[in-house]
Amino acid sequence: MRVLPLLGYLALSSITLAATPPKATLLDLAKKKFAPRKLTGAEEKLFTNTERGEPASALTGDDKQDDPDSAGTWPDDRIIHAECLAWLCTESEASRRVTYRGIQIYGMRIDEKLDLEFAQIPFPLKTWKCAFTDEIILRHTHFAALYLQFTHVKDVAADGVKIDGNVFLRDRFRAEGEVRLLGALIGGDLDCTAAQLSNPNGKALNGDGAKINGYVFLRDGFKAEGEVNLLGATIGENLECSGAQLSNPSGIGLQASEIKIARSVFLTDGFEADGGVQLVGSEIKDYFDWYEILPAKNTRFDLRSAKVGTFHDEEKSWPVEGKLFLDGFTYDRIFEDSPLTAKSRIAWLHRQPRDKFLPQPYEQLASVLRNMGHEREARRVMIEKNRDHANFTTRFSQEWWWYNVFGWLIGYGYAPSRAFFISLGMIALGWLLFHLCYVRNIISPTDERGYVKDAAGQIVLENGRHRFSEEYPKFNALVYSLESFTPLLKLDQSASWTPNANRGVTIHFCRLHFTTGSLARAYLWFHIMAGWVLTSLWVGGITGLVKS
């Protein structure tokens, strides 16, 4: 009795199922959309495999045939029209059929302009060994991730693009035009490892104002003809340019002014820039590594007003003289493997243009060396600062006298012992000269009581020399020199003895006539004045009252 109702139910269900048409596939939707044009084999594979979550691949396994350089000769079954890709990304019913794996295209050529401006694309787009024959427009597009690897393109216009994950333009990615990421927001890394960008008359990579939360890799064979512009960009991790080759001889190779980097910058391992490297006003929190560079004749480093945590460089990577700009460059430390002697670091400072004097780079270097415990090297840097300043003073001005004469005598306050040792030399010289003058009867007592006189009151001569009283203070050339040289020192020698200008040999020079005694008197005056000057300088230098 129960069998009949069950059979009836099954028969009714069969009729209902037979009446329900099968659900249209993504390929069916595409054929309907692009009819009457017949889809290419590559396009059919794109729609079918994407719906399955699989790559759409036309690779042959032959490296030469699969190289995007050969894309111009690829047959129709390897060609996708850009309108198909744009429809798949933007048409609501079609994009719902795309799995979380996104669109994966291998070994195909995309013809015509791909325009995805303002599109909201919730899945990744990945190409491998592909070629785009026209411009890619991604202005204000929102992607989950973008991977254009070993892919050849023309211009990429992606101003304001938002990428939740990574952007890979790497593994022999090549662009014959500008890759424009103006104001882009990238949640992961911007990886251009081994990419080749060519736009010789403009910007090869333009990331002006971009914000990248991860790393920026321009390394390991990355080449750019034209400017790489990261002006005002913000990078959450490192900027790594190790092994990169930048060529823009008449302009800027790497423009990274006003950039903010949360970690480090690496310009190392064969990095080469034929053009300017500009980091004006940049902020680099951790390391700025600048070594194993291949300097070109046009390499220019502009670090004005940049701020760095630890600075790591080497001499052979410095640009030639006149191509280094350091005014306002500040850093907390110099890495321990970098040159730390005053001689080498002064040579580094002298790579700056020498047309004007800028004190800040010297002050900054000396401050860092002092904080690192290299006090002696810091003093030498400050002495060199003043020496260089001397070249920019007006002759015989007050400033000129300090930087070229008085300041030099005490190392501008950083080497006061120099004036002290000069003072010792002056005292020794006076000792010798005054001794010779005494021997030649040029030094005379200042009081007649110093002479021995006969009964008639005449000064007694002995072997042609005056005899001096035993009761008069004896002449001591060393003490006389010391007392005359040292201000306020009284040892009774200067008060008792003096060079006699009327004695000695007469010297004729042109129409002038003077005696060796008058020369001795003139030297005594010079000796006294030098003593005042040198003593004041080295005492002031030691006490810190005189310093520049």
C-alpha positions as CSV (number, residue, x, y, z in Angstrom):
1,M,0.0,0.0,0.0
2,R,2.9,2.4,0.7
3,V,4.8,1.5,-2.5
4,L,2.6,3.4,-4.8
5,P,2.9,6.9,-3.1
6,L,6.7,6.5,-3.0
7,L,6.8,5.7,-6.7
8,G,4.7,8.7,-7.4
9,Y,7.1,11.0,-5.4
10,L,10.1,9.7,-7.3
11,A,8.4,10.2,-10.7
12,L,7.5,13.8,-9.8
13,S,11.1,14.6,-8.6
14,S,12.5,13.2,-11.9
15,I,10.1,15.5,-13.9
16,T,11.2,18.5,-11.8
17,L,14.9,17.8,-12.2
18,A,14.5,17.3,-15.9
19,A,12.8,20.7,-16.1
20,T,15.6,22.6,-14.3
21,P,18.3,23.6,-16.8
22,P,22.0,23.2,-15.7
23,K,23.7,26.2,-14.2
24,A,25.7,28.3,-16.7
25,T,29.5,28.1,-16.4
26,L,31.8,31.1,-16.4
27,L,32.8,30.1,-20.0
28,D,29.1,30.0,-21.0
29,L,28.7,33.6,-19.6
30,A,31.8,34.7,-21.5
31,K,30.7,33.2,-24.8
32,K,27.4,35.0,-24.4
33,K,29.0,38.3,-23.4
34,F,31.5,38.4,-26.3
35,A,29.3,36.8,-29.1
36,P,29.5,36.9,-32.0
37,R,33.3,37.0,-31.6
38,K,34.7,33.5,-31.0
39,L,36.8,33.2,-27.9
40,T,40.5,32.2,-28.4
41,G,41.8,29.0,-27.0
42,A,43.7,31.1,-24.3
43,E,40.5,32.9,-23.4
44,E,38.5,29.7,-23.0
45,K,41.2,28.3,-20.8
46,L,41.2,31.5,-18.8
47,F,37.5,31.3,-17.9
48,T,37.4,27.5,-17.4
49,N,40.5,27.2,-15.3
50,T,39.9,30.3,-13.2
51,E,36.5,29.0,-12.2
52,R,38.2,25.8,-11.0
53,G,40.8,27.8,-9.1
54,E,43.6,26.6,-11.5
55,P,46.2,28.5,-13.5
56,A,45.4,29.2,-17.2
57,S,48.6,28.1,-18.8
58,A,49.8,28.1,-22.4
59,L,53.4,27.3,-21.6
60,T,55.1,24.9,-23.9
61,G,58.1,24.0,-21.8
62,D,60.5,25.5,-24.3
63,D,62.3,28.4,-22.6
64,K,62.9,30.2,-25.8
65,Q,59.3,29.9,-27.0
66,D,57.9,30.8,-23.6
67,D,60.1,33.9,-23.2
68,P,57.9,37.0,-23.4
69,D,60.5,38.4,-25.8
70,S,58.9,36.0,-28.3
71,A,55.3,37.1,-27.5
72,G,54.9,38.9,-30.8
73,T,55.1,35.5,-32.6
74,W,52.7,33.6,-30.4
75,P,49.6,32.1,-32.0
76,D,46.0,33.0,-31.3
77,D,45.6,30.2,-28.8
78,R,48.1,32.1,-26.5
79,I,46.3,35.5,-26.9
80,I,43.8,37.0,-24.5
81,H,42.0,40.3,-25.3
82,A,42.2,42.8,-22.5
83,E,38.4,43.2,-22.5
84,C,38.0,39.6,-21.4
85,L,40.3,40.1,-18.4
86,A,38.6,43.4,-17.5
87,W,35.1,41.8,-17.7
88,L,36.3,38.9,-15.5
89,C,37.6,41.3,-12.9
90,T,34.7,43.8,-12.8
91,E,31.4,42.1,-13.9
92,S,29.6,41.0,-10.7
93,E,28.4,37.6,-11.8
94,A,31.7,36.7,-13.5
95,S,33.9,37.9,-10.6
96,R,31.8,35.9,-8.1
97,R,32.9,32.7,-10.0
98,V,36.6,33.5,-9.3
99,T,38.0,31.5,-6.4
100,Y,40.2,32.8,-3.6
101,R,43.2,31.8,-5.7
102,G,42.3,34.6,-8.0
103,I,43.3,34.9,-11.7
104,Q,46.5,33.1,-12.7
105,I,47.8,33.5,-16.3
106,Y,50.9,31.7,-17.5
107,G,52.6,32.1,-20.9
108,M,49.9,34.3,-22.6
109,R,49.8,37.6,-24.4
110,I,47.2,40.2,-23.4
111,D,46.4,42.5,-26.3
112,E,44.9,46.0,-26.2
113,K,44.7,48.4,-23.2
114,L,43.7,46.9,-19.9
115,D,41.6,49.4,-18.1
116,L,40.6,48.6,-14.5
117,E,40.3,52.1,-13.2
118,F,38.3,52.3,-9.9
119,A,37.6,48.6,-10.0
120,Q,37.1,46.7,-6.7
121,I,38.8,43.3,-7.2
122,P,38.7,41.1,-4.1
123,F,41.1,38.5,-5.4
124,P,44.8,38.4,-6.6
125,L,45.9,38.8,-10.2
126,K,49.0,36.8,-11.1
127,T,50.9,36.6,-14.4
128,W,54.0,34.5,-15.3
129,K,55.9,34.7,-18.5
130,C,53.2,36.9,-20.0
131,A,53.3,40.1,-22.2
132,F,50.9,43.1,-22.2
133,T,51.0,44.9,-25.5
134,D,49.4,48.1,-24.3
135,E,49.0,50.3,-21.3
136,I,47.7,48.8,-18.0
137,I,45.4,51.3,-16.1
138,L,45.0,50.6,-12.4
139,R,44.2,54.1,-11.1
140,H,42.4,53.8,-7.8
141,T,41.9,50.1,-8.3
142,H,41.6,47.9,-5.2
143,F,43.3,44.5,-5.5
144,A,43.9,41.7,-2.9
145,A,47.4,41.2,-4.4
146,L,49.2,41.8,-7.7
147,Y,51.9,39.5,-9.1
148,L,53.3,40.4,-12.5
149,Q,56.4,38.1,-12.6
150,F,58.6,37.5,-15.6
151,T,56.1,39.7,-17.4
152,H,56.7,42.4,-20.1
153,V,54.5,45.5,-20.0
154,K,54.4,49.0,-21.5
155,D,53.2,51.8,-19.1
156,V,51.5,51.0,-15.8
157,A,49.3,53.8,-14.5
158,A,48.4,52.9,-11.0
159,D,48.0,56.2,-9.2
160,G,46.2,55.7,-5.9
161,V,46.0,51.9,-6.3
162,K,45.3,50.0,-3.1
163,I,46.8,46.6,-2.7
164,D,45.9,44.6,0.5
165,G,48.9,42.3,0.1
166,N,52.1,42.2,-1.9
167,V,53.0,43.8,-5.3
168,F,55.5,41.6,-7.2
169,L,57.1,43.2,-10.2
170,R,60.0,40.8,-10.2
171,D,61.9,37.9,-11.8
172,R,62.7,39.6,-15.1
173,F,59.6,41.8,-15.0
174,R,60.2,44.4,-17.7
175,A,58.5,47.7,-18.4
176,E,59.1,49.8,-21.5
177,G,57.6,53.0,-20.0
178,E,56.7,54.4,-16.6
179,V,55.5,52.2,-13.8
180,R,53.5,54.7,-11.9
181,L,52.4,54.1,-8.3
182,L,51.7,57.6,-7.3
183,G,50.1,57.6,-3.8
184,A,49.7,53.9,-3.8
185,L,48.8,52.0,-0.7
186,I,50.4,48.6,-0.4
187,G,49.7,46.5,2.6
188,G,52.7,44.1,2.0
189,D,55.9,44.3,0.1
190,L,56.8,46.1,-3.2
191,D,59.2,43.5,-4.7
192,C,61.0,44.5,-7.9
193,T,63.9,42.0,-7.5
194,A,65.7,41.5,-10.9
195,A,63.1,43.8,-12.7
196,Q,64.2,45.8,-15.7
197,L,62.5,49.2,-16.1
198,S,63.2,51.5,-19.0
199,N,62.0,55.1,-19.4
200,P,65.2,57.0,-20.2
201,N,63.6,60.4,-20.6
202,G,61.4,60.3,-17.5
203,K,60.6,58.2,-14.5
204,A,61.1,54.5,-14.7
205,L,59.4,53.8,-11.3
206,N,57.3,56.5,-9.8
207,G,56.2,55.8,-6.2
208,D,55.9,59.5,-5.2
209,G,54.0,59.6,-1.9
210,A,53.4,55.8,-1.8
211,K,52.8,54.0,1.5
212,I,54.3,50.5,1.6
213,N,53.8,48.7,4.9
214,G,56.4,46.0,4.2
215,Y,59.7,45.9,2.4
216,V,60.7,47.6,-0.9
217,F,63.1,45.4,-2.9
218,L,65.0,46.9,-5.7
219,R,67.9,44.4,-5.7
220,D,69.7,41.5,-7.2
221,G,69.8,42.6,-10.8
222,F,67.2,45.4,-10.6
223,K,68.0,47.8,-13.5
224,A,66.4,51.1,-14.2
225,E,67.0,53.5,-17.1
226,G,65.4,56.8,-15.9
227,E,64.5,58.0,-12.5
228,V,63.4,55.8,-9.6
229,N,61.2,58.2,-7.7
230,L,60.2,57.4,-4.1
231,L,59.8,61.1,-3.0
232,G,57.8,61.3,0.2
233,A,57.1,57.6,0.4
234,T,56.6,55.8,3.7
235,I,58.1,52.3,4.1
236,G,57.3,50.1,7.0
237,E,60.4,47.9,6.8
238,N,63.6,48.2,4.7
239,L,64.5,49.8,1.4
240,E,66.9,47.3,-0.2
241,C,68.8,48.2,-3.3
242,S,71.7,45.8,-3.0
243,G,73.1,45.1,-6.5
244,A,70.8,47.5,-8.2
245,Q,71.9,49.4,-11.3
246,L,70.4,52.9,-11.8
247,S,71.1,54.9,-14.9
248,N,70.0,58.5,-15.3
249,P,73.3,60.4,-16.1
250,S,71.8,63.8,-16.6
251,G,69.4,63.7,-13.6
252,I,68.6,61.7,-10.5
253,G,68.9,57.9,-10.4
254,L,67.2,57.4,-7.0
255,Q,65.0,60.2,-5.7
256,A,64.2,59.3,-2.1
257,S,63.9,62.8,-0.6
258,E,61.5,63.2,2.4
259,I,61.1,59.4,2.6
260,K,60.3,57.8,5.9
261,I,61.8,54.4,6.5
262,A,60.9,52.5,9.7
263,R,64.0,50.3,9.5
264,S,67.0,50.5,7.2
265,V,68.4,51.4,3.8
266,F,70.9,49.1,2.0
267,L,72.9,50.5,-1.0
268,T,75.4,47.7,-1.1
269,D,76.8,44.7,-3.0
270,G,77.5,46.3,-6.3
271,F,74.9,49.0,-6.2
272,E,75.6,51.5,-9.0
273,A,74.0,54.8,-9.7
274,D,75.0,56.7,-12.8
275,G,73.2,59.9,-11.6
276,G,72.1,61.4,-8.3
277,V,71.1,59.5,-5.2
278,Q,69.0,62.0,-3.3
279,L,67.9,61.5,0.3
280,V,67.3,65.1,1.2
281,G,65.2,65.3,4.4
282,S,64.8,61.6,4.6
283,E,64.3,59.7,8.0
284,I,65.9,56.3,8.4
285,K,65.3,54.9,11.8
286,D,68.0,52.2,11.9
287,Y,70.9,51.6,9.5
288,F,72.0,53.4,6.4
289,D,74.4,51.0,4.7
290,W,76.5,52.4,1.9
291,Y,79.4,50.2,0.9
292,E,80.6,47.9,-1.9
293,I,79.2,50.5,-4.3
294,L,80.4,50.8,-7.9
295,P,80.8,54.6,-8.1
296,A,80.3,56.1,-11.6
297,K,81.7,59.5,-12.6
298,N,78.2,61.0,-12.3
299,T,77.3,59.4,-8.9
300,R,76.1,62.1,-6.6
301,F,75.0,61.6,-3.0
302,D,72.8,64.3,-1.5
303,L,72.1,63.6,2.2
304,R,71.2,67.2,3.2
305,S,69.0,67.3,6.3
306,A,68.6,63.5,6.3
307,K,68.3,61.7,9.7
308,V,69.9,58.3,10.2
309,G,70.3,56.0,13.2
310,T,73.6,54.2,12.3
311,F,75.7,55.1,9.3
312,H,77.8,52.4,7.7
313,D,80.1,53.3,4.8
314,E,83.6,52.7,3.3
315,E,86.1,54.9,1.5
316,K,86.1,53.2,-1.9
317,S,82.3,53.8,-2.1
318,W,82.5,57.6,-1.6
319,P,81.7,59.7,-4.7
320,V,84.4,62.0,-6.1
321,E,85.1,65.4,-4.8
322,G,82.2,67.8,-5.3
323,K,79.6,65.1,-5.6
324,L,78.8,64.7,-1.9
325,F,76.3,66.9,0.0
326,L,76.1,66.6,3.8
327,D,74.9,69.9,5.2
328,G,72.2,69.1,7.8
329,F,72.9,65.3,7.6
330,T,72.5,63.9,11.2
331,Y,73.3,60.4,12.5
332,D,73.5,58.8,15.9
333,R,76.5,56.5,15.3
334,I,79.0,55.4,12.7
335,F,79.2,51.7,12.3
336,E,82.3,50.1,13.9
337,D,83.5,48.7,10.5
338,S,83.4,52.1,8.9
339,P,86.4,54.5,8.8
340,L,86.6,56.2,12.2
341,T,90.0,58.0,12.1
342,A,89.9,61.8,11.8
343,K,92.1,61.6,8.7
344,S,89.7,59.4,6.8
345,R,86.5,61.1,7.9
346,I,88.0,64.5,7.1
347,A,88.7,63.1,3.6
348,W,85.0,62.2,3.5
349,L,84.0,65.7,4.4
350,H,86.3,67.1,1.7
351,R,84.3,65.2,-1.0
352,Q,81.7,68.1,-0.5
353,P,81.9,71.0,-2.9
354,R,84.6,73.4,-1.7
355,D,83.0,76.6,-3.0
356,K,81.6,77.6,0.4
357,F,82.2,76.7,4.0
358,L,79.5,74.7,5.9
359,P,80.3,74.1,9.6
360,Q,77.4,71.6,10.4
361,P,79.0,68.5,8.8
362,Y,82.1,69.0,10.9
363,E,80.2,69.6,14.1
364,Q,78.0,66.6,13.5
365,L,80.9,64.3,12.9
366,A,82.9,65.5,15.9
367,S,79.8,65.1,18.1
368,V,79.3,61.5,17.0
369,L,83.0,60.6,17.4
370,R,83.0,62.1,20.9
371,N,79.9,60.2,21.9
372,M,81.5,57.0,20.7
373,G,84.6,57.6,22.8
374,H,86.9,58.9,20.1
375,E,87.7,62.2,21.8
376,R,91.1,62.7,20.1
377,E,89.6,62.1,16.6
378,A,86.8,64.5,17.4
379,R,89.3,67.3,18.4
380,R,91.2,66.7,15.1
381,V,87.9,67.1,13.2
382,M,87.2,70.4,14.9
383,I,90.7,71.7,14.2
384,E,90.2,70.8,10.6
385,K,86.9,72.6,10.6
386,N,88.6,75.8,11.7
387,R,91.4,75.3,9.1
388,D,88.9,75.0,6.4
389,H,87.0,78.0,7.7
390,A,90.2,80.0,7.4
391,N,90.1,79.7,3.6
392,F,86.8,81.7,3.6
393,T,87.9,84.7,5.7
394,T,88.6,88.2,4.5
395,R,92.3,88.9,4.6
396,F,93.4,90.9,7.6
397,S,89.9,91.1,9.1
398,Q,89.4,90.3,12.8
399,E,88.1,86.8,11.7
400,W,91.2,86.3,9.5
401,W,93.6,87.0,12.4
402,W,91.9,84.4,14.6
403,Y,91.5,81.6,12.0
404,N,94.9,82.1,10.4
405,V,97.2,83.2,13.2
406,F,96.0,83.2,16.9
407,G,93.5,80.4,16.7
408,W,96.0,78.2,14.7
409,L,98.6,78.6,17.5
410,I,96.4,76.8,20.0
411,G,94.5,74.5,17.6
412,Y,91.5,76.8,17.9
413,G,91.2,75.8,21.5
414,Y,91.3,72.1,20.9
415,A,95.1,71.8,21.1
416,P,96.3,74.4,23.6
417,S,99.5,72.4,24.2
418,R,100.6,73.6,20.7
419,A,101.0,77.2,22.0
420,F,102.7,75.9,25.2
421,F,105.3,74.0,23.2
422,I,105.8,77.0,20.9
423,S,106.3,79.1,24.1
424,L,109.0,76.7,25.2
425,G,110.6,77.0,21.8
426,M,110.5,80.8,22.1
427,I,112.1,80.7,25.5
428,A,114.9,78.4,24.3
429,L,115.5,80.7,21.3
430,G,115.7,83.7,23.6
431,W,118.1,81.8,25.9
432,L,120.4,81.3,22.9
433,L,120.2,84.8,21.5
434,F,120.5,86.6,24.8
435,H,123.5,84.4,25.7
436,L,125.2,85.3,22.4
437,C,124.4,89.0,23.1
438,Y,126.0,88.8,26.5
439,V,129.1,87.1,25.2
440,R,129.5,89.8,22.6
441,N,129.1,92.5,25.3
442,I,125.7,93.7,23.8
443,I,123.8,93.0,27.1
444,S,124.4,95.8,29.6
445,P,123.4,96.5,33.2
446,T,120.5,98.9,33.5
447,D,122.3,100.6,36.5
448,E,125.8,101.9,36.4
449,R,126.4,100.3,39.8
450,G,126.7,97.1,37.8
451,Y,130.1,98.2,36.4
452,V,133.4,98.1,38.1
453,K,135.0,101.6,38.0
454,D,138.5,102.9,38.7
455,A,139.5,105.7,41.1
456,A,138.7,108.3,38.4
457,G,135.2,106.9,38.0
458,Q,135.9,105.3,34.6
459,I,134.4,101.9,33.8
460,V,137.1,99.2,33.9
461,L,137.7,97.1,30.8
462,E,139.3,93.7,30.8
463,N,140.3,92.1,27.5
464,G,138.1,94.7,25.8
465,R,135.0,93.8,27.9
466,H,133.4,95.7,30.7
467,R,133.9,94.3,34.1
468,F,130.8,93.8,36.1
469,S,130.4,94.2,39.9
470,E,130.4,91.1,42.0
471,E,127.6,92.7,44.0
472,Y,125.4,93.2,41.0
473,P,122.9,90.4,40.0
474,K,124.6,87.9,37.7
475,F,123.2,87.7,34.2
476,N,121.5,84.3,33.4
477,A,120.4,84.0,29.8
478,L,117.8,81.3,30.5
479,V,116.2,83.2,33.4
480,Y,116.3,86.4,31.4
481,S,114.5,84.8,28.5
482,L,111.9,83.2,30.8
483,E,111.2,86.3,32.7
484,S,111.0,88.5,29.6
485,F,108.6,86.1,27.9
486,T,106.3,85.3,30.9
487,P,103.9,88.1,31.8
488,L,104.0,89.3,35.4
489,L,107.0,87.1,36.3
490,K,109.6,89.0,38.2
491,L,113.1,87.4,38.7
492,D,115.2,90.7,38.7
493,Q,116.9,89.8,35.4
494,S,114.9,92.1,33.2
495,A,115.1,95.0,35.7
496,S,118.9,94.6,35.8
497,W,120.0,93.8,32.3
498,T,119.0,95.1,28.8
499,P,120.3,95.0,25.2
500,N,122.4,98.1,24.5
501,A,121.3,99.5,21.1
502,N,124.6,101.4,20.8
503,R,126.8,98.3,20.9
504,G,127.6,95.6,18.5
505,V,128.5,95.5,14.8
506,T,127.0,98.2,12.5
507,I,125.0,96.7,9.7
508,H,124.3,98.6,6.4
509,F,121.3,97.7,4.4
510,C,120.4,99.8,1.5
511,R,120.3,103.3,3.1
512,L,119.6,102.0,6.6
513,H,122.2,101.6,9.3
514,F,121.7,99.7,12.5
515,T,123.7,97.8,15.1
516,T,123.3,94.3,16.3
517,G,122.5,95.8,19.7
518,S,119.5,97.5,18.2
519,L,118.4,94.2,16.6
520,A,118.7,92.6,20.0
521,R,116.6,95.3,21.6
522,A,114.0,94.8,18.8
523,Y,114.0,91.1,19.4
524,L,113.5,91.6,23.1
525,W,110.3,93.6,22.4
526,F,109.1,90.9,20.1
527,H,109.9,88.3,22.7
528,I,107.9,90.1,25.3
529,M,104.9,90.6,23.0
530,A,105.0,87.0,21.9
531,G,105.0,85.9,25.5
532,W,101.9,87.9,26.3
533,V,100.1,86.5,23.2
534,L,101.1,82.8,23.5
535,T,100.7,82.6,27.2
536,S,97.2,84.1,27.1
537,L,96.3,81.7,24.3
538,W,97.4,78.5,25.9
539,V,96.1,79.4,29.3
540,G,92.8,80.4,27.8
541,G,92.7,77.2,25.7
542,I,93.4,75.0,28.8
543,T,90.7,76.8,30.8
544,G,88.2,76.6,27.9
545,L,87.9,80.4,27.7
546,V,89.3,80.4,24.1
547,K,87.7,77.9,21.7
548,S,86.1,78.0,18.3
